[in-house]
Amino acid sequence: MTMVRAAAPVLRFFLLIAAVLWATSVLAFEESSLSVETATGTHEFTIEIARSPQEQGLGLMHRRELAPDYAMLFPFVEAREASFWMRDTYVSLDMVFIAEDGIVHRIERDTEPLSLRSVHSRGPVIAVLEFVAGTADRIGLEPGDRVVHPDLQRD
C-alpha cells in the first residue's frame, strides 16, 4: 500500500501530461487564406484561424518552425484591447494588431521566443495576425496597410 501512495503523485503527473497532450491534439484549427495589401503589392497567406478561447490560448505554441507564407489569425467578436505573449512558442513571430475593416493598427516585430512579456495592442483591435518573424519587413507591412479576410469585415 505504501508503494501505491508513493507512486500516486507520479501517476497524477503523467495523467495530467497525457490529458494536456490529448487536448492539444484534438484542437483542429480551421484553415483559410488571407491577403495583406502593402505598398509592395498583395501578399497571400495560408492561415489557421484560432476562434475559440481554447484555440486562442493554444495559438502557435509548441511549433518548431513555420513556413514563410503561413500565419495564424485570432479574430475577436468585438473590438477590444488585446495582449499576447510567447509562452511555449519556440519560433520568433511578428504580431500584427488589426483594427476595424482590416487596417493594420500596430506591428510587434521579432518577438522573443518563450518570453512571458506581454505584447499589447495599444488600442482596440478586432484581430491579431501572427507570422514568422521578418515577414512584416519582407512584405513591407506598415501601420495603415490592410489585411483582407471575411472575419475582418464588419457590418
Helices and strands as residue ranges (DSSP letters): H 2-26, E 30-38, E 41-49, H 53-58, E 70-80, E 83-84, E 93-98, G 100-102, E 104-108, E 119-120, E 125-132, H 135-139, E 146-148, G 150-152
